[in-house]
Amino acid sequence: MQRRVPFGVALTLDEVRPGVLDVLARLDARATFFLAEVDGVLVRELQAAGHGIGWRTESAHDDLVRIAGRVVRLHRPAAVPRSYLDAVRFRRHRYDSWLWSIDENELDSVRDRDVVRVVDDVERAVALVRSRDLHLVAL
């Protein structure tokens, strides 16, 4: 079973596209970014804006550790754990691994505690979540 957030809806993105941070700032919304590549300036900008930051690649993990000065456990696996051994590996490393419960094309069925993977239209995702009186949370 896919994990769910304790309350609210978490919007997650696998990359920071141009303009996304401006849209989120204008809407006063928070999201969680799972990075494959890390830029120190971008990480500090995400942190200052209150966004969640995780990693998708080992190199991004290492870079985030150097920047944050601590182990960053928020993680989106490159592939769904397909075996018990995958799950054990995540647990052994104490990764806080998150996939998503719905994709942005399923936003019409969004409900409390969903984790939404957003690829294209952040503004639409925020509007649909808020139209259902749900709160946005960063992981």
C-alpha positions as CSV (number, residue, x, y, z in Angstrom):
1,M,0.0,0.0,0.0
2,Q,1.3,3.5,-0.9
3,R,2.1,5.8,2.0
4,R,0.0,8.8,2.7
5,V,0.7,12.0,4.4
6,P,-0.8,12.4,7.9
7,F,-3.1,15.3,6.7
8,G,-3.4,17.5,3.7
9,V,-2.1,16.9,0.2
10,A,1.5,16.8,-0.8
11,L,2.4,18.0,-4.3
12,T,5.7,16.5,-5.5
13,L,7.8,17.3,-8.4
14,D,10.8,15.5,-9.9
15,E,12.5,18.6,-11.3
16,V,12.4,22.3,-10.9
17,R,11.2,23.7,-14.2
18,P,11.5,27.4,-15.1
19,G,8.7,29.5,-13.5
20,V,7.5,26.8,-11.1
21,L,8.9,28.5,-8.0
22,D,7.4,31.8,-9.1
23,V,4.0,30.2,-9.5
24,L,4.2,28.5,-6.1
25,A,5.3,31.8,-4.5
26,R,2.5,33.7,-6.1
27,L,0.0,31.1,-4.9
28,D,1.6,30.9,-1.4
29,A,1.9,27.1,-1.9
30,R,4.5,24.6,-0.8
31,A,5.6,21.5,-2.6
32,T,8.3,18.8,-2.3
33,F,11.0,18.5,-4.9
34,F,12.9,15.2,-5.5
35,L,16.1,16.3,-7.2
36,A,18.3,14.2,-9.6
37,E,20.9,17.0,-9.8
38,V,21.7,19.5,-7.1
39,D,22.6,23.2,-7.3
40,G,23.5,24.8,-4.0
41,V,21.8,28.1,-4.8
42,L,18.6,26.3,-5.8
43,V,18.6,24.2,-2.6
44,R,18.9,27.3,-0.5
45,E,16.1,29.0,-2.5
46,L,13.9,26.0,-2.0
47,Q,14.6,25.8,1.7
48,A,14.0,29.6,2.2
49,A,10.6,29.2,0.5
50,G,9.6,26.3,2.8
51,H,9.6,23.6,0.2
52,G,10.5,20.0,0.9
53,I,13.7,18.7,-0.6
54,G,14.6,15.1,-1.4
55,W,16.7,13.2,-3.8
56,R,16.3,10.6,-6.6
57,T,20.0,9.8,-7.4
58,E,22.9,8.8,-5.2
59,S,24.9,11.8,-6.5
60,A,22.1,14.2,-5.6
61,H,22.0,12.6,-2.1
62,D,25.7,13.1,-1.7
63,D,25.5,16.7,-2.8
64,L,22.5,17.4,-0.5
65,V,24.5,16.0,2.4
66,R,27.4,18.3,1.7
67,I,25.1,21.3,1.4
68,A,22.9,20.5,4.4
69,G,25.7,19.2,6.6
70,R,23.4,16.2,7.5
71,V,22.0,13.1,6.0
72,V,19.0,13.9,3.8
73,R,16.6,10.9,4.1
74,L,13.7,12.2,1.9
75,H,13.9,9.9,-1.1
76,R,12.0,9.0,-4.3
77,P,13.2,5.7,-5.6
78,A,14.2,5.5,-9.3
79,A,11.9,2.4,-9.5
80,V,9.2,1.0,-7.3
81,P,10.6,-1.5,-4.8
82,R,10.0,-4.8,-6.5
83,S,11.1,-7.2,-3.8
84,Y,11.4,-7.6,-0.1
85,L,15.2,-7.1,-0.5
86,D,14.6,-3.6,-2.0
87,A,12.3,-2.7,0.9
88,V,14.9,-4.0,3.4
89,R,17.6,-1.9,1.7
90,F,15.5,1.2,2.0
91,R,14.8,0.4,5.6
92,R,18.4,-0.4,6.4
93,H,19.5,3.0,5.1
94,R,16.6,4.6,6.9
95,Y,15.4,6.3,3.7
96,D,12.1,8.2,4.0
97,S,10.9,6.9,0.6
98,W,7.9,8.4,-1.1
99,L,6.2,7.5,-4.4
100,W,2.8,9.0,-5.2
101,S,-0.8,7.9,-4.7
102,I,-2.1,9.8,-7.8
103,D,-0.7,11.5,-10.8
104,E,-1.6,15.0,-11.9
105,N,-3.9,13.6,-14.6
106,E,-6.0,12.1,-11.8
107,L,-6.4,15.3,-9.8
108,D,-10.2,15.2,-10.2
109,S,-10.2,12.4,-7.6
110,V,-7.7,14.1,-5.2
111,R,-8.5,13.6,-1.5
112,D,-7.0,14.2,1.9
113,R,-3.7,12.5,2.5
114,D,-2.8,12.0,-1.2
115,V,0.7,12.4,-2.6
116,V,0.4,13.9,-6.1
117,R,3.1,13.7,-8.7
118,V,3.0,16.9,-10.7
119,V,4.8,17.1,-14.1
120,D,3.3,19.9,-16.0
121,D,0.7,22.2,-14.5
122,V,1.5,23.2,-10.9
123,E,-1.0,26.1,-11.0
124,R,-3.9,23.7,-11.9
125,A,-2.8,21.2,-9.2
126,V,-2.8,23.9,-6.5
127,A,-6.2,25.2,-7.7
128,L,-7.9,21.8,-7.7
129,V,-6.5,20.9,-4.3
130,R,-7.7,24.1,-2.8
131,S,-11.1,23.9,-4.5
132,R,-11.7,20.9,-2.4
133,D,-10.8,22.7,0.8
134,L,-7.7,20.6,1.2
135,H,-4.4,21.9,2.7
136,L,-1.1,21.7,0.9
137,V,1.8,20.3,2.8
138,A,5.5,19.8,2.0
139,L,7.0,16.4,3.0
